[in-house]
């Protein structure tokens, strides 16, 4: 009997990977069986979404001084 051949698109299944949930820092299964991945639960996923929606996550940036001109300083005419 010949050994079974895998098709070109089939990949051997890897064991599920445990990762840390970004919200609660608990263990989370990172696999297709976890519909909330990389989060451990729907609650953690919703908490993260709420944080983004309320702008808790933002890139820190310094605001320009109030008297600064707008636009590219290389092209401004003074």
mmJSON file of the N, C-alpha and C atoms, coordinates in Angstrom:
{"data_MODEL":{"atom_site":{
"group_PDB":["ATOM","ATOM","ATOM","ATOM","ATOM","ATOM","ATOM","ATOM","ATOM","ATOM","ATOM","ATOM","ATOM","ATOM","ATOM","ATOM","ATOM","ATOM","ATOM","ATOM","ATOM","ATOM","ATOM","ATOM","ATOM","ATOM","ATOM","ATOM","ATOM","ATOM","ATOM","ATOM","ATOM","ATOM","ATOM","ATOM","ATOM","ATOM","ATOM","ATOM","ATOM","ATOM","ATOM","ATOM","ATOM","ATOM","ATOM","ATOM","ATOM","ATOM","ATOM","ATOM","ATOM","ATOM","ATOM","ATOM","ATOM","ATOM","ATOM","ATOM","ATOM","ATOM","ATOM","ATOM","ATOM","ATOM","ATOM","ATOM","ATOM","ATOM","ATOM","ATOM","ATOM","ATOM","ATOM","ATOM","ATOM","ATOM","ATOM","ATOM","ATOM","ATOM","ATOM","ATOM","ATOM","ATOM","ATOM","ATOM","ATOM","ATOM","ATOM","ATOM","ATOM","ATOM","ATOM","ATOM","ATOM","ATOM","ATOM","ATOM","ATOM","ATOM","ATOM","ATOM","ATOM","ATOM","ATOM","ATOM","ATOM","ATOM","ATOM","ATOM","ATOM","ATOM","ATOM","ATOM","ATOM","ATOM","ATOM","ATOM","ATOM","ATOM","ATOM","ATOM","ATOM","ATOM","ATOM","ATOM","ATOM","ATOM","ATOM","ATOM","ATOM","ATOM","ATOM","ATOM","ATOM","ATOM","ATOM","ATOM","ATOM","ATOM","ATOM","ATOM","ATOM","ATOM","ATOM","ATOM","ATOM","ATOM","ATOM","ATOM","ATOM","ATOM","ATOM","ATOM","ATOM","ATOM","ATOM","ATOM","ATOM","ATOM","ATOM","ATOM","ATOM","ATOM","ATOM","ATOM","ATOM","ATOM","ATOM","ATOM","ATOM","ATOM","ATOM","ATOM","ATOM","ATOM","ATOM","ATOM","ATOM","ATOM","ATOM","ATOM","ATOM","ATOM","ATOM","ATOM","ATOM","ATOM","ATOM","ATOM","ATOM","ATOM","ATOM","ATOM","ATOM","ATOM","ATOM","ATOM","ATOM","ATOM","ATOM","ATOM","ATOM","ATOM","ATOM","ATOM","ATOM","ATOM","ATOM","ATOM","ATOM","ATOM","ATOM","ATOM","ATOM","ATOM","ATOM","ATOM","ATOM","ATOM","ATOM","ATOM","ATOM","ATOM","ATOM","ATOM","ATOM","ATOM","ATOM","ATOM","ATOM","ATOM"],
"id":[1,2,3,4,5,6,7,8,9,10,11,12,13,14,15,16,17,18,19,20,21,22,23,24,25,26,27,28,29,30,31,32,33,34,35,36,37,38,39,40,41,42,43,44,45,46,47,48,49,50,51,52,53,54,55,56,57,58,59,60,61,62,63,64,65,66,67,68,69,70,71,72,73,74,75,76,77,78,79,80,81,82,83,84,85,86,87,88,89,90,91,92,93,94,95,96,97,98,99,100,101,102,103,104,105,106,107,108,109,110,111,112,113,114,115,116,117,118,119,120,121,122,123,124,125,126,127,128,129,130,131,132,133,134,135,136,137,138,139,140,141,142,143,144,145,146,147,148,149,150,151,152,153,154,155,156,157,158,159,160,161,162,163,164,165,166,167,168,169,170,171,172,173,174,175,176,177,178,179,180,181,182,183,184,185,186,187,188,189,190,191,192,193,194,195,196,197,198,199,200,201,202,203,204,205,206,207,208,209,210,211,212,213,214,215,216,217,218,219,220,221,222,223,224,225,226,227,228,229,230,231,232,233,234],
"type_symbol":["N","C","C","N","C","C","N","C","C","N","C","C","N","C","C","N","C","C","N","C","C","N","C","C","N","C","C","N","C","C","N","C","C","N","C","C","N","C","C","N","C","C","N","C","C","N","C","C","N","C","C","N","C","C","N","C","C","N","C","C","N","C","C","N","C","C","N","C","C","N","C","C","N","C","C","N","C","C","N","C","C","N","C","C","N","C","C","N","C","C","N","C","C","N","C","C","N","C","C","N","C","C","N","C","C","N","C","C","N","C","C","N","C","C","N","C","C","N","C","C","N","C","C","N","C","C","N","C","C","N","C","C","N","C","C","N","C","C","N","C","C","N","C","C","N","C","C","N","C","C","N","C","C","N","C","C","N","C","C","N","C","C","N","C","C","N","C","C","N","C","C","N","C","C","N","C","C","N","C","C","N","C","C","N","C","C","N","C","C","N","C","C","N","C","C","N","C","C","N","C","C","N","C","C","N","C","C","N","C","C","N","C","C","N","C","C","N","C","C","N","C","C","N","C","C","N","C","C","N","C","C","N","C","C"],
"label_atom_id":["N","CA","C","N","CA","C","N","CA","C","N","CA","C","N","CA","C","N","CA","C","N","CA","C","N","CA","C","N","CA","C","N","CA","C","N","CA","C","N","CA","C","N","CA","C","N","CA","C","N","CA","C","N","CA","C","N","CA","C","N","CA","C","N","CA","C","N","CA","C","N","CA","C","N","CA","C","N","CA","C","N","CA","C","N","CA","C","N","CA","C","N","CA","C","N","CA","C","N","CA","C","N","CA","C","N","CA","C","N","CA","C","N","CA","C","N","CA","C","N","CA","C","N","CA","C","N","CA","C","N","CA","C","N","CA","C","N","CA","C","N","CA","C","N","CA","C","N","CA","C","N","CA","C","N","CA","C","N","CA","C","N","CA","C","N","CA","C","N","CA","C","N","CA","C","N","CA","C","N","CA","C","N","CA","C","N","CA","C","N","CA","C","N","CA","C","N","CA","C","N","CA","C","N","CA","C","N","CA","C","N","CA","C","N","CA","C","N","CA","C","N","CA","C","N","CA","C","N","CA","C","N","CA","C","N","CA","C","N","CA","C","N","CA","C","N","CA","C","N","CA","C","N","CA","C","N","CA","C","N","CA","C","N","CA","C","N","CA","C","N","CA","C"],
"label_alt_id":[null,null,null,null,null,null,null,null,null,null,null,null,null,null,null,null,null,null,null,null,null,null,null,null,null,null,null,null,null,null,null,null,null,null,null,null,null,null,null,null,null,null,null,null,null,null,null,null,null,null,null,null,null,null,null,null,null,null,null,null,null,null,null,null,null,null,null,null,null,null,null,null,null,null,null,null,null,null,null,null,null,null,null,null,null,null,null,null,null,null,null,null,null,null,null,null,null,null,null,null,null,null,null,null,null,null,null,null,null,null,null,null,null,null,null,null,null,null,null,null,null,null,null,null,null,null,null,null,null,null,null,null,null,null,null,null,null,null,null,null,null,null,null,null,null,null,null,null,null,null,null,null,null,null,null,null,null,null,null,null,null,null,null,null,null,null,null,null,null,null,null,null,null,null,null,null,null,null,null,null,null,null,null,null,null,null,null,null,null,null,null,null,null,null,null,null,null,null,null,null,null,null,null,null,null,null,null,null,null,null,null,null,null,null,null,null,null,null,null,null,null,null,null,null,null,null,null,null,null,null,null,null,null,null],
"label_comp_id":["UNK","UNK","UNK","UNK","UNK","UNK","UNK","UNK","UNK","UNK","UNK","UNK","UNK","UNK","UNK","UNK","UNK","UNK","UNK","UNK","UNK","UNK","UNK","UNK","UNK","UNK","UNK","UNK","UNK","UNK","UNK","UNK","UNK","UNK","UNK","UNK","UNK","UNK","UNK","UNK","UNK","UNK","UNK","UNK","UNK","UNK","UNK","UNK","UNK","UNK","UNK","UNK","UNK","UNK","UNK","UNK","UNK","UNK","UNK","UNK","UNK","UNK","UNK","UNK","UNK","UNK","UNK","UNK","UNK","UNK","UNK","UNK","UNK","UNK","UNK","UNK","UNK","UNK","UNK","UNK","UNK","UNK","UNK","UNK","UNK","UNK","UNK","UNK","UNK","UNK","UNK","UNK","UNK","UNK","UNK","UNK","UNK","UNK","UNK","UNK","UNK","UNK","UNK","UNK","UNK","UNK","UNK","UNK","UNK","UNK","UNK","UNK","UNK","UNK","UNK","UNK","UNK","UNK","UNK","UNK","UNK","UNK","UNK","UNK","UNK","UNK","UNK","UNK","UNK","UNK","UNK","UNK","UNK","UNK","UNK","UNK","UNK","UNK","UNK","UNK","UNK","UNK","UNK","UNK","UNK","UNK","UNK","UNK","UNK","UNK","UNK","UNK","UNK","UNK","UNK","UNK","UNK","UNK","UNK","UNK","UNK","UNK","UNK","UNK","UNK","UNK","UNK","UNK","UNK","UNK","UNK","UNK","UNK","UNK","UNK","UNK","UNK","UNK","UNK","UNK","UNK","UNK","UNK","UNK","UNK","UNK","UNK","UNK","UNK","UNK","UNK","UNK","UNK","UNK","UNK","UNK","UNK","UNK","UNK","UNK","UNK","UNK","UNK","UNK","UNK","UNK","UNK","UNK","UNK","UNK","UNK","UNK","UNK","UNK","UNK","UNK","UNK","UNK","UNK","UNK","UNK","UNK","UNK","UNK","UNK","UNK","UNK","UNK","UNK","UNK","UNK","UNK","UNK","UNK"],
"label_asym_id":["A","A","A","A","A","A","A","A","A","A","A","A","A","A","A","A","A","A","A","A","A","A","A","A","A","A","A","A","A","A","A","A","A","A","A","A","A","A","A","A","A","A","A","A","A","A","A","A","A","A","A","A","A","A","A","A","A","A","A","A","A","A","A","A","A","A","A","A","A","A","A","A","A","A","A","A","A","A","A","A","A","A","A","A","A","A","A","A","A","A","A","A","A","A","A","A","A","A","A","A","A","A","A","A","A","A","A","A","A","A","A","A","A","A","A","A","A","A","A","A","A","A","A","A","A","A","A","A","A","A","A","A","A","A","A","A","A","A","A","A","A","A","A","A","A","A","A","A","A","A","A","A","A","A","A","A","A","A","A","A","A","A","A","A","A","A","A","A","A","A","A","A","A","A","A","A","A","A","A","A","A","A","A","A","A","A","A","A","A","A","A","A","A","A","A","A","A","A","A","A","A","A","A","A","A","A","A","A","A","A","A","A","A","A","A","A","A","A","A","A","A","A","A","A","A","A","A","A","A","A","A","A","A","A"],
"label_entity_id":["1","1","1","1","1","1","1","1","1","1","1","1","1","1","1","1","1","1","1","1","1","1","1","1","1","1","1","1","1","1","1","1","1","1","1","1","1","1","1","1","1","1","1","1","1","1","1","1","1","1","1","1","1","1","1","1","1","1","1","1","1","1","1","1","1","1","1","1","1","1","1","1","1","1","1","1","1","1","1","1","1","1","1","1","1","1","1","1","1","1","1","1","1","1","1","1","1","1","1","1","1","1","1","1","1","1","1","1","1","1","1","1","1","1","1","1","1","1","1","1","1","1","1","1","1","1","1","1","1","1","1","1","1","1","1","1","1","1","1","1","1","1","1","1","1","1","1","1","1","1","1","1","1","1","1","1","1","1","1","1","1","1","1","1","1","1","1","1","1","1","1","1","1","1","1","1","1","1","1","1","1","1","1","1","1","1","1","1","1","1","1","1","1","1","1","1","1","1","1","1","1","1","1","1","1","1","1","1","1","1","1","1","1","1","1","1","1","1","1","1","1","1","1","1","1","1","1","1","1","1","1","1","1","1"],
"label_seq_id":[1,1,1,2,2,2,3,3,3,4,4,4,5,5,5,6,6,6,7,7,7,8,8,8,9,9,9,10,10,10,11,11,11,12,12,12,13,13,13,14,14,14,15,15,15,16,16,16,17,17,17,18,18,18,19,19,19,20,20,20,21,21,21,22,22,22,23,23,23,24,24,24,25,25,25,26,26,26,27,27,27,28,28,28,29,29,29,30,30,30,31,31,31,32,32,32,33,33,33,34,34,34,35,35,35,36,36,36,37,37,37,38,38,38,39,39,39,40,40,40,41,41,41,42,42,42,43,43,43,44,44,44,45,45,45,46,46,46,47,47,47,48,48,48,49,49,49,50,50,50,51,51,51,52,52,52,53,53,53,54,54,54,55,55,55,56,56,56,57,57,57,58,58,58,59,59,59,60,60,60,61,61,61,62,62,62,63,63,63,64,64,64,65,65,65,66,66,66,67,67,67,68,68,68,69,69,69,70,70,70,71,71,71,72,72,72,73,73,73,74,74,74,75,75,75,76,76,76,77,77,77,78,78,78],
"pdbx_PDB_ins_code":[null,null,null,null,null,null,null,null,null,null,null,null,null,null,null,null,null,null,null,null,null,null,null,null,null,null,null,null,null,null,null,null,null,null,null,null,null,null,null,null,null,null,null,null,null,null,null,null,null,null,null,null,null,null,null,null,null,null,null,null,null,null,null,null,null,null,null,null,null,null,null,null,null,null,null,null,null,null,null,null,null,null,null,null,null,null,null,null,null,null,null,null,null,null,null,null,null,null,null,null,null,null,null,null,null,null,null,null,null,null,null,null,null,null,null,null,null,null,null,null,null,null,null,null,null,null,null,null,null,null,null,null,null,null,null,null,null,null,null,null,null,null,null,null,null,null,null,null,null,null,null,null,null,null,null,null,null,null,null,null,null,null,null,null,null,null,null,null,null,null,null,null,null,null,null,null,null,null,null,null,null,null,null,null,null,null,null,null,null,null,null,null,null,null,null,null,null,null,null,null,null,null,null,null,null,null,null,null,null,null,null,null,null,null,null,null,null,null,null,null,null,null,null,null,null,null,null,null,null,null,null,null,null,null],
"Cartn_x":[0.835,0.0,0.886,0.597,1.408,1.092,2.103,1.844,0.933,0.124,-0.801,0.001,-0.421,0.261,-0.592,0.068,-0.634,-0.742,-1.823,-1.96,-1.042,-0.828,0.078,-0.421,-1.735,-2.273,-2.444,-2.47,-2.678,-1.398,-1.551,-0.417,-0.676,0.385,0.167,-0.321,-1.249,-1.789,-0.778,-0.518,0.402,-0.394,0.242,-0.482,-0.881,-2.032,-2.449,-1.4,-1.267,-0.258,-0.914,-0.298,-0.765,-0.067,-0.836,-0.291,-0.884,-0.386,-0.908,-1.977,-3.135,-4.236,-3.791,-3.943,-3.512,-4.319,-5.514,-6.358,-6.137,-6.251,-6.173,-4.848,-4.015,-2.697,-2.792,-3.946,-4.114,-3.771,-3.798,-3.497,-4.625,-4.25,-5.221,-4.761,-5.691,-5.383,-5.408,-4.282,-4.204,-4.377,-5.633,-5.941,-7.33,-7.679,-9.006,-10.154,-9.886,-10.937,-11.319,-10.47,-10.747,-11.248,-12.544,-13.07,-12.655,-12.1,-11.716,-10.215,-9.467,-8.011,-7.568,-6.575,-5.645,-6.163,-7.42,-7.984,-8.472,-8.62,-9.056,-10.57,-11.294,-12.75,-13.371,-14.673,-15.395,-15.315,-15.345,-15.273,-13.967,-12.846,-11.561,-11.517,-12.084,-12.117,-12.943,-14.095,-14.954,-14.312,-13.595,-12.892,-11.849,-11.126,-10.106,-10.748,-11.843,-12.56,-13.05,-13.575,-14.04,-12.915,-11.735,-10.588,-10.189,-10.212,-9.912,-10.983,-12.254,-13.357,-13.34,-12.919,-12.872,-11.522,-10.684,-9.378,-8.432,-8.537,-7.563,-6.196,-6.187,-4.932,-4.714,-3.629,-3.303,-1.806,-1.338,0.077,0.4,1.344,1.683,2.364,1.918,2.5,2.412,3.424,3.403,2.603,1.744,0.961,1.848,1.688,2.483,2.045,2.923,2.531,1.363,0.576,-0.606,-0.261,0.9,1.256,2.002,2.15,2.849,1.986,2.642,1.915,1.64,0.575,0.207,0.851,1.013,1.555,3.025,3.603,5.007,5.864,6.747,7.561,8.5,8.818,9.703,8.996,7.661,6.933,6.169,6.228,5.486,6.217,5.433,5.963,5.843,6.959,6.923,7.383],
"Cartn_y":[-1.171,0.0,1.242,2.191,3.4,4.377,5.143,6.131,7.244,7.794,8.87,10.11,10.747,11.974,13.168,14.234,15.476,16.311,17.013,17.889,19.086,19.828,20.977,22.067,22.158,23.221,22.796,21.511,21.038,21.203,21.596,21.751,20.891,20.328,19.551,20.475,19.976,20.837,20.962,22.18,22.46,22.456,22.121,22.158,23.597,23.794,25.151,25.821,27.102,27.867,28.65,28.674,29.488,30.838,31.914,33.274,33.987,35.171,35.97,36.903,36.908,37.789,39.24,40.087,41.477,42.282,41.841,42.605,42.214,40.922,40.493,39.829,39.581,38.949,37.502,36.876,35.459,34.623,33.301,32.444,32.477,32.438,32.453,31.478,30.717,29.757,30.489,30.496,31.163,30.105,29.845,28.863,29.182,28.579,28.824,28.415,27.562,27.171,28.306,29.307,30.447,31.608,31.883,32.944,34.352,34.505,35.836,36.078,35.168,35.303,36.663,37.29,36.789,36.925,37.348,37.505,36.164,36.061,34.789,34.663,35.783,35.722,36.902,36.809,37.92,39.167,38.999,40.134,40.911,40.21,40.885,41.58,40.94,41.554,42.843,42.816,43.994,45.098,44.727,45.737,46.466,45.719,46.32,47.224,46.767,47.581,48.879,48.783,49.97,50.943,50.419,51.292,52.051,51.368,52.053,53.095,52.737,53.645,54.889,54.747,55.913,56.634,56.22,56.829,56.725,55.617,55.367,55.041,54.441,54.147,55.254,55.97,56.984,57.185,57.696,57.953,59.28,59.272,60.533,61.481,62.691,63.692,65.051,65.85,67.203,68.093,68.877,69.812,71.007,71.544,72.716,73.926,74.884,76.091,76.793,77.506,78.186,79.192,79.828,80.849,80.269,78.959,78.337,78.389,78.571,78.561,77.118,76.918,75.58,75.275,73.987,73.568,73.234,72.966,72.599,73.855,73.936,75.145,75.402,74.365,74.567,75.299,75.229,75.857,77.101,77.452,78.643,79.912,80.886,82.166,83.157,83.749,84.725,86.068],
"Cartn_z":[0.0,0.0,0.0,-0.89,-1.026,0.105,0.554,1.605,1.087,1.961,1.58,1.208,0.135,-0.304,0.078,0.427,0.756,-0.502,-0.666,-1.817,-1.634,-2.7,-2.663,-1.717,-1.509,-0.657,0.791,1.056,2.428,3.231,4.47,5.363,6.588,7.132,8.346,9.457,10.26,11.308,12.441,12.819,13.917,15.214,16.289,17.556,17.886,18.534,18.889,19.774,19.589,20.309,21.432,22.576,23.691,23.623,23.678,23.708,24.917,25.182,26.29,25.745,26.382,25.987,26.164,25.143,25.251,26.276,26.612,27.533,28.987,29.294,30.701,31.054,30.057,30.22,30.695,30.505,30.811,29.597,29.721,28.568,27.539,26.29,25.196,24.127,23.591,22.538,21.198,20.498,19.2,18.113,17.779,16.743,16.183,15.047,14.481,15.4,16.379,17.313,18.262,18.406,19.278,18.411,18.395,17.521,17.953,19.143,19.632,19.582,18.971,18.999,18.506,19.042,20.055,21.488,21.659,22.996,23.516,24.833,25.418,25.442,25.342,25.427,24.684,24.495,23.857,24.718,26.031,26.953,26.742,26.663,26.458,25.099,24.086,22.749,22.779,23.452,23.538,24.378,25.429,26.231,25.391,24.563,23.702,22.655,22.06,21.077,21.717,22.937,23.648,23.939,24.255,24.517,23.25,22.103,20.843,20.526,20.728,20.402,21.276,22.52,23.414,23.345,22.398,22.147,23.339,24.088,25.149,24.56,23.369,22.677,21.656,21.789,20.782,20.731,19.624,19.443,20.125,21.057,21.716,20.724,20.704,19.813,20.481,20.252,20.792,19.845,20.397,19.594,19.231,18.026,17.658,18.484,18.668,19.403,18.714,19.495,18.955,17.86,17.945,16.954,15.747,15.67,14.546,13.296,12.158,10.889,10.5,9.748,9.319,7.981,7.689,6.408,6.492,5.351,5.258,5.372,6.37,6.529,5.362,4.577,3.426,2.283,2.263,1.147,1.577,2.86,3.302,2.866,2.479,2.032,3.182,3.564,4.655,4.196],
"occupancy":[1.0,1.0,1.0,1.0,1.0,1.0,1.0,1.0,1.0,1.0,1.0,1.0,1.0,1.0,1.0,1.0,1.0,1.0,1.0,1.0,1.0,1.0,1.0,1.0,1.0,1.0,1.0,1.0,1.0,1.0,1.0,1.0,1.0,1.0,1.0,1.0,1.0,1.0,1.0,1.0,1.0,1.0,1.0,1.0,1.0,1.0,1.0,1.0,1.0,1.0,1.0,1.0,1.0,1.0,1.0,1.0,1.0,1.0,1.0,1.0,1.0,1.0,1.0,1.0,1.0,1.0,1.0,1.0,1.0,1.0,1.0,1.0,1.0,1.0,1.0,1.0,1.0,1.0,1.0,1.0,1.0,1.0,1.0,1.0,1.0,1.0,1.0,1.0,1.0,1.0,1.0,1.0,1.0,1.0,1.0,1.0,1.0,1.0,1.0,1.0,1.0,1.0,1.0,1.0,1.0,1.0,1.0,1.0,1.0,1.0,1.0,1.0,1.0,1.0,1.0,1.0,1.0,1.0,1.0,1.0,1.0,1.0,1.0,1.0,1.0,1.0,1.0,1.0,1.0,1.0,1.0,1.0,1.0,1.0,1.0,1.0,1.0,1.0,1.0,1.0,1.0,1.0,1.0,1.0,1.0,1.0,1.0,1.0,1.0,1.0,1.0,1.0,1.0,1.0,1.0,1.0,1.0,1.0,1.0,1.0,1.0,1.0,1.0,1.0,1.0,1.0,1.0,1.0,1.0,1.0,1.0,1.0,1.0,1.0,1.0,1.0,1.0,1.0,1.0,1.0,1.0,1.0,1.0,1.0,1.0,1.0,1.0,1.0,1.0,1.0,1.0,1.0,1.0,1.0,1.0,1.0,1.0,1.0,1.0,1.0,1.0,1.0,1.0,1.0,1.0,1.0,1.0,1.0,1.0,1.0,1.0,1.0,1.0,1.0,1.0,1.0,1.0,1.0,1.0,1.0,1.0,1.0,1.0,1.0,1.0,1.0,1.0,1.0,1.0,1.0,1.0,1.0,1.0,1.0],
"B_iso_or_equiv":[0.0,0.0,0.0,0.0,0.0,0.0,0.0,0.0,0.0,0.0,0.0,0.0,0.0,0.0,0.0,0.0,0.0,0.0,0.0,0.0,0.0,0.0,0.0,0.0,0.0,0.0,0.0,0.0,0.0,0.0,0.0,0.0,0.0,0.0,0.0,0.0,0.0,0.0,0.0,0.0,0.0,0.0,0.0,0.0,0.0,0.0,0.0,0.0,0.0,0.0,0.0,0.0,0.0,0.0,0.0,0.0,0.0,0.0,0.0,0.0,0.0,0.0,0.0,0.0,0.0,0.0,0.0,0.0,0.0,0.0,0.0,0.0,0.0,0.0,0.0,0.0,0.0,0.0,0.0,0.0,0.0,0.0,0.0,0.0,0.0,0.0,0.0,0.0,0.0,0.0,0.0,0.0,0.0,0.0,0.0,0.0,0.0,0.0,0.0,0.0,0.0,0.0,0.0,0.0,0.0,0.0,0.0,0.0,0.0,0.0,0.0,0.0,0.0,0.0,0.0,0.0,0.0,0.0,0.0,0.0,0.0,0.0,0.0,0.0,0.0,0.0,0.0,0.0,0.0,0.0,0.0,0.0,0.0,0.0,0.0,0.0,0.0,0.0,0.0,0.0,0.0,0.0,0.0,0.0,0.0,0.0,0.0,0.0,0.0,0.0,0.0,0.0,0.0,0.0,0.0,0.0,0.0,0.0,0.0,0.0,0.0,0.0,0.0,0.0,0.0,0.0,0.0,0.0,0.0,0.0,0.0,0.0,0.0,0.0,0.0,0.0,0.0,0.0,0.0,0.0,0.0,0.0,0.0,0.0,0.0,0.0,0.0,0.0,0.0,0.0,0.0,0.0,0.0,0.0,0.0,0.0,0.0,0.0,0.0,0.0,0.0,0.0,0.0,0.0,0.0,0.0,0.0,0.0,0.0,0.0,0.0,0.0,0.0,0.0,0.0,0.0,0.0,0.0,0.0,0.0,0.0,0.0,0.0,0.0,0.0,0.0,0.0,0.0,0.0,0.0,0.0,0.0,0.0,0.0],
"pdbx_formal_charge":[null,null,null,null,null,null,null,null,null,null,null,null,null,null,null,null,null,null,null,null,null,null,null,null,null,null,null,null,null,null,null,null,null,null,null,null,null,null,null,null,null,null,null,null,null,null,null,null,null,null,null,null,null,null,null,null,null,null,null,null,null,null,null,null,null,null,null,null,null,null,null,null,null,null,null,null,null,null,null,null,null,null,null,null,null,null,null,null,null,null,null,null,null,null,null,null,null,null,null,null,null,null,null,null,null,null,null,null,null,null,null,null,null,null,null,null,null,null,null,null,null,null,null,null,null,null,null,null,null,null,null,null,null,null,null,null,null,null,null,null,null,null,null,null,null,null,null,null,null,null,null,null,null,null,null,null,null,null,null,null,null,null,null,null,null,null,null,null,null,null,null,null,null,null,null,null,null,null,null,null,null,null,null,null,null,null,null,null,null,null,null,null,null,null,null,null,null,null,null,null,null,null,null,null,null,null,null,null,null,null,null,null,null,null,null,null,null,null,null,null,null,null,null,null,null,null,null,null,null,null,null,null,null,null],
"auth_seq_id":[1,1,1,2,2,2,3,3,3,4,4,4,5,5,5,6,6,6,7,7,7,8,8,8,9,9,9,10,10,10,11,11,11,12,12,12,13,13,13,14,14,14,15,15,15,16,16,16,17,17,17,18,18,18,19,19,19,20,20,20,21,21,21,22,22,22,23,23,23,24,24,24,25,25,25,26,26,26,27,27,27,28,28,28,29,29,29,30,30,30,31,31,31,32,32,32,33,33,33,34,34,34,35,35,35,36,36,36,37,37,37,38,38,38,39,39,39,40,40,40,41,41,41,42,42,42,43,43,43,44,44,44,45,45,45,46,46,46,47,47,47,48,48,48,49,49,49,50,50,50,51,51,51,52,52,52,53,53,53,54,54,54,55,55,55,56,56,56,57,57,57,58,58,58,59,59,59,60,60,60,61,61,61,62,62,62,63,63,63,64,64,64,65,65,65,66,66,66,67,67,67,68,68,68,69,69,69,70,70,70,71,71,71,72,72,72,73,73,73,74,74,74,75,75,75,76,76,76,77,77,77,78,78,78],
"auth_comp_id":["UNK","UNK","UNK","UNK","UNK","UNK","UNK","UNK","UNK","UNK","UNK","UNK","UNK","UNK","UNK","UNK","UNK","UNK","UNK","UNK","UNK","UNK","UNK","UNK","UNK","UNK","UNK","UNK","UNK","UNK","UNK","UNK","UNK","UNK","UNK","UNK","UNK","UNK","UNK","UNK","UNK","UNK","UNK","UNK","UNK","UNK","UNK","UNK","UNK","UNK","UNK","UNK","UNK","UNK","UNK","UNK","UNK","UNK","UNK","UNK","UNK","UNK","UNK","UNK","UNK","UNK","UNK","UNK","UNK","UNK","UNK","UNK","UNK","UNK","UNK","UNK","UNK","UNK","UNK","UNK","UNK","UNK","UNK","UNK","UNK","UNK","UNK","UNK","UNK","UNK","UNK","UNK","UNK","UNK","UNK","UNK","UNK","UNK","UNK","UNK","UNK","UNK","UNK","UNK","UNK","UNK","UNK","UNK","UNK","UNK","UNK","UNK","UNK","UNK","UNK","UNK","UNK","UNK","UNK","UNK","UNK","UNK","UNK","UNK","UNK","UNK","UNK","UNK","UNK","UNK","UNK","UNK","UNK","UNK","UNK","UNK","UNK","UNK","UNK","UNK","UNK","UNK","UNK","UNK","UNK","UNK","UNK","UNK","UNK","UNK","UNK","UNK","UNK","UNK","UNK","UNK","UNK","UNK","UNK","UNK","UNK","UNK","UNK","UNK","UNK","UNK","UNK","UNK","UNK","UNK","UNK","UNK","UNK","UNK","UNK","UNK","UNK","UNK","UNK","UNK","UNK","UNK","UNK","UNK","UNK","UNK","UNK","UNK","UNK","UNK","UNK","UNK","UNK","UNK","UNK","UNK","UNK","UNK","UNK","UNK","UNK","UNK","UNK","UNK","UNK","UNK","UNK","UNK","UNK","UNK","UNK","UNK","UNK","UNK","UNK","UNK","UNK","UNK","UNK","UNK","UNK","UNK","UNK","UNK","UNK","UNK","UNK","UNK","UNK","UNK","UNK","UNK","UNK","UNK"],
"auth_asym_id":["A","A","A","A","A","A","A","A","A","A","A","A","A","A","A","A","A","A","A","A","A","A","A","A","A","A","A","A","A","A","A","A","A","A","A","A","A","A","A","A","A","A","A","A","A","A","A","A","A","A","A","A","A","A","A","A","A","A","A","A","A","A","A","A","A","A","A","A","A","A","A","A","A","A","A","A","A","A","A","A","A","A","A","A","A","A","A","A","A","A","A","A","A","A","A","A","A","A","A","A","A","A","A","A","A","A","A","A","A","A","A","A","A","A","A","A","A","A","A","A","A","A","A","A","A","A","A","A","A","A","A","A","A","A","A","A","A","A","A","A","A","A","A","A","A","A","A","A","A","A","A","A","A","A","A","A","A","A","A","A","A","A","A","A","A","A","A","A","A","A","A","A","A","A","A","A","A","A","A","A","A","A","A","A","A","A","A","A","A","A","A","A","A","A","A","A","A","A","A","A","A","A","A","A","A","A","A","A","A","A","A","A","A","A","A","A","A","A","A","A","A","A","A","A","A","A","A","A","A","A","A","A","A","A"],
"auth_atom_id":["N","CA","C","N","CA","C","N","CA","C","N","CA","C","N","CA","C","N","CA","C","N","CA","C","N","CA","C","N","CA","C","N","CA","C","N","CA","C","N","CA","C","N","CA","C","N","CA","C","N","CA","C","N","CA","C","N","CA","C","N","CA","C","N","CA","C","N","CA","C","N","CA","C","N","CA","C","N","CA","C","N","CA","C","N","CA","C","N","CA","C","N","CA","C","N","CA","C","N","CA","C","N","CA","C","N","CA","C","N","CA","C","N","CA","C","N","CA","C","N","CA","C","N","CA","C","N","CA","C","N","CA","C","N","CA","C","N","CA","C","N","CA","C","N","CA","C","N","CA","C","N","CA","C","N","CA","C","N","CA","C","N","CA","C","N","CA","C","N","CA","C","N","CA","C","N","CA","C","N","CA","C","N","CA","C","N","CA","C","N","CA","C","N","CA","C","N","CA","C","N","CA","C","N","CA","C","N","CA","C","N","CA","C","N","CA","C","N","CA","C","N","CA","C","N","CA","C","N","CA","C","N","CA","C","N","CA","C","N","CA","C","N","CA","C","N","CA","C","N","CA","C","N","CA","C","N","CA","C","N","CA","C","N","CA","C","N","CA","C","N","CA","C"],
"pdbx_PDB_model_num":[1,1,1,1,1,1,1,1,1,1,1,1,1,1,1,1,1,1,1,1,1,1,1,1,1,1,1,1,1,1,1,1,1,1,1,1,1,1,1,1,1,1,1,1,1,1,1,1,1,1,1,1,1,1,1,1,1,1,1,1,1,1,1,1,1,1,1,1,1,1,1,1,1,1,1,1,1,1,1,1,1,1,1,1,1,1,1,1,1,1,1,1,1,1,1,1,1,1,1,1,1,1,1,1,1,1,1,1,1,1,1,1,1,1,1,1,1,1,1,1,1,1,1,1,1,1,1,1,1,1,1,1,1,1,1,1,1,1,1,1,1,1,1,1,1,1,1,1,1,1,1,1,1,1,1,1,1,1,1,1,1,1,1,1,1,1,1,1,1,1,1,1,1,1,1,1,1,1,1,1,1,1,1,1,1,1,1,1,1,1,1,1,1,1,1,1,1,1,1,1,1,1,1,1,1,1,1,1,1,1,1,1,1,1,1,1,1,1,1,1,1,1,1,1,1,1,1,1,1,1,1,1,1,1]
}}}
